[in-house]
Amino acid sequence: FNKINQEAPYLLFKSKYDEALASGQKNIEAIAISSYNTQMHEVDSRFVNLKFIINDEFIFFSNYNSPKSNAFKSHNQIAACIYWSTINFQIRMKAKIKKMSAQFNQDYFQGRSKEKNALAISSDQSSVISSYDLVTEKYKYAKKNNNLSKCPDYWGGYCFRPYEIEFWEGHESRINKRNLYKLEHNDWQHYVLEP
């Protein structure tokens, strides 16, 4: 996260990320994203891998035909949550989400392994399929027959810019430390919350 924004909540995020990494946090890139689908009238959550933070944008990748993508299309406000157990630290965010550019997606896709790209090409993410054997058949076919350096139109990045970030630090006494940053009139305001 070398290109991270230098404002207070981003610097705190980076500091805690470094602390969790030094503490041996597994799956440190896991971030829960919650969305609302206005057509289905449903809230849903899932973990994704946070790949980059560039300035004030948090970036992950997905199939653009997936249920989460349909939810983002119908309602572009999300909530995100990270928990790093090694330091008992949680980060909650509210944000607006949007797609990354086709060029950004292509540049990233070219740097990935052929195996990952074959899966991105072959999978109709979250669609019902008759068997796991068919999943592997589709994967093997894509690996053998597709251009694995060309990013498909139906796959790419999403970025979100938080307008609210809460940092929660747990304590055995339950006197938890909570710091809230809210973007108000383009400036981050800092608030301390009760446990």
Secondary structure, DSSP 8 states (H G I E B T S, - for coil): -TTB--SHHHHHHHHHHHHHHHTT-TTTTEEEEEEEETTTTEEEEEEEE--EEEBTEEEEEEETTSHHHHHHHH--EEEEEEEEGGGTEEEEEEEEEEE--HHHHHHHHHTS-HHHHHHHHH--TT---S-HHHHHHHHHHHHHHS-TTS--TTEEEEEEEEEEEEEEE--TTS--EEEEEEEETTEEEEEEE--
